[in-house]
Amino acid sequence: MSECVEIESCTSPGQDSLAQDFVQFAVASGVLRFGEFKTKAGRLSPYFFNAGLFDDGAKLGKLAQFYAQRLLGSDIEFDMIFGPAYKGIPLGAVLAVELARLGRNVPFAYNRKEAKDHGEGGSLVGAPLQGRVLIVDDVMSAGTAVRESIALIQQAGATAHAVVIALDRQEKATENGQDVEHSAVQYVQNQLGLQVCSVAKLKDLLQYLQHHRVPGLADAHERVAAYRARYGADGA
């Protein structure tokens, strides 16, 4: 039987308490792991964030609380939620449920990877896309999912307004196999014109590792710091 992950605040003065609590929750849930992992860009990363391992009701409910708290504490305004296939679908759904529980009931929609040619047809499911749309996802590696979501939203006559993600890796994106100076988040903000907010960032992970030992990996902070020194996006 799954057990709810209880989290006690782990912050020090000057830290983002919500981000620190989220990092601790992700570590305790086995979602944030340390070691050596190859990224889509071919880099060897000392950490890996797999939101698919928020894999029971208690974890998903807690995750939704973090998303909702970050959103409600921001200045981002939106009229509905969109969850891009595939990971964005459950994330958008649980966020919509949590916001409704907090008194902010908004419509929710998502897309299929392949359009249906029977029943209601099409690639969009849920509420009609309209107004200012908030896109929900786990991380942003290249901004591909966001660009695809923007196209779907615009085709429906709505406005892609903002993106909320769980973790901003704050590292250089790649284009045509080459590193560029901006991160995927910076690209979405500066080139696509969308607001982006994240529950936590790589800098928050580094702050967490300064004060917490990772079992079996005493040098986790040094390895993550070295990775950021090499691949971190300026200004991220």
N, C-alpha and C positions, 0 to 999 in steps of 0.2 A: 504494500500500500504506500502511495506517495505521501510524503510529509511536507508540511509547509515549512519553508526556509525562514527562520526568524533572524532578523538583522538588527544589531545594535549599532548606534551611530559610532563611526570610527574617525571622526574629524578632529583636526587641530585648528587653532586660530588661523584665519586667512585662507582656509580651504573651502571649496564648494561642497557643502555638506550633502546635498542631494547626489552629486557626482560620486563622492566618496562612498556613500551608502550603496549606490548602484554598483560600483566596482566590487565592493565586498560581496554583494548579492550575486554578481556574475561569477566571482571566484568560487563562492560556496556552492553554487549550482552546477559547477563544472563547465560552465559556458565559456569562461575565460581561462585559457590554459597556457602553460609556459613550457618551452622546450625549443624545438626547431621545426618550423613549418614553412612549406613553400607557398608563396602567394601566387595569384593569377599573373602577376607581373614577373614571376620567376625569382623573386627575392626570397632569401631565407630569413623569415621573421622569428623572433624569440617568443612571440605570443600569438595566440589565435583566438578569435571571438566567433563562436558558432551559436547564433540565436536559435537555431533549430533544437538545441538542447534545453531550452525553456519548454520542457516537454510534458508538463502536467498542469492541471488546473490551478494549483496553488502558485506555481512559478509564473504562469501566464498572467494570473491575477495581479501578482506583485509587480511584474513587468509593466502591466498597464497602468498601475499606480505611478510608477516612475515617469512614464511618458506623459501622463495627464498632469502631474505636478510640474514638470518642466514646461509644458505648453501653457498651463494656466498662469505660470509665473513669468511668461514672456509677453511681448507686445504683439504677438502674431494673431491676426484675426482670420477666421475662416468660416465658411458656410457648410462645408461637408468634408468627409474623409474618403480618400481613395487608397486602396491597398493593391499595389501591383503584384501580379503573380510572380513567384509563388509565396515567398516568405511574407510579403506585405499583406497577404490576405488575412491570416490569423492575427497579425499585429494590428491591422486596421480594425478588425472586428472587436478584439478585446479592448482596444482604446475607446471605440464608440460606446461599448457597454460601460466602461469606467466613467467616461464623461457624463453619460446619462445618469449614472448613480450619483454623481456629484451635482446634478441639476442642469447639465448642459447637453441636451439631447440633440444630436445632429445626424443627418442622413449619412449612409455608408454605401460605397460601391467598390467593386473590384473587377478585374478583367480575367478572361481566359487566355491561355496561350494560343489556342486555336478556336476560331469562331465556329459556332454551331449553325447548321443549316436547317434545323428543325426546332420545334417548340417556339420559344420566344426569339431564337436565333441571335446572331451577333456575337461579339466578344465581351460585352459589358454586362455585368450582373449587379442587381441591387437598385438603389435609388438613382434617378436620372442625374447625370452630371450637370451641375449648374452652379453659378456663383463662383466664389473663391474656394478653390479646392486645396486641401491639405493632403500631401502625399506622405504615406507612412512606410518606412523600411527599417532594416536593421543596421546596416553599414552602407557606406558609399565608396566603392572602389574606383570606378571609372565614370560614374554618372550615366551609364548606359540605360539602366532601368528608369532613371528620372526622365531622360530624353524621350524614351518610349512612352512613358506615362503622360508627359506634356503633350505629345502628338495626339494621343487618345482623347485627352481632356479638351484640347482645342478643337478637334474634329466634332466633339459633342456640343461645342458652343460655350464651354465654360472656360474659366481662367485658372491655370496652374499657378497657385499663389505662394505656397511654402512647402517645405519638406521637414519632417521630424525623423531623426534617426536615433538609435540607441548609443552608438559609439562613433566618434569622429577619429579616425586613425591619424589625421594630421600629417599625412605623408604625400610625397610627390606622386602625381598621377603619371601614367605612361601614354604616349601617343606614338603609334607606328613602331612600337617596341623600344622607344627612347624615353628616358625620364624627362619630365618638364618641371618647371619651377613651381607651378601651382598644384594644389591638391584638388581632388574631385569636388570637395565641398566649395572651395574657392571658385572653381569653374562654374558650378551651379549658381553661386551667388553673383559673381561678377559678369559672367558671359550670358547666363540664361535669365538672370534677374529675379531669382526666387530667394525668399528668406529661408535660412536653414537653421534649425536649432537641434542640438544633440543633448541627450541625457548626460553623457560624459565624453571626455576627450582624452587623447593620449597623455596630455600633461597631467590629467587627473589620475591616470593609471600610474604614472611615474611618482606622483606624490604619495599614492597609496603604498607603492613598493618601498618607499623610503622608510616607512614605519611598520611594515609587515613582512615577515619572512614567508617565502613560498616553499612549502615542503619539498625537499629534494633538489632545490635550486636556489642556493643561498645568494648567487650573483645575479638574480633576476633583474634587479634594478639597474645594475651596470650594463647588462646585455640590452635591455630595452632602451636605456639612455644612449648607448652606442648606435643602436639601430636608428633612433630618431636623429642623432647627429649626422648620420649618413644619408637618410632618406627623408628627413623632415622637410615640409614645405615652409619656406620663409614666410613669416607672418601668421602661420597657422597656429 
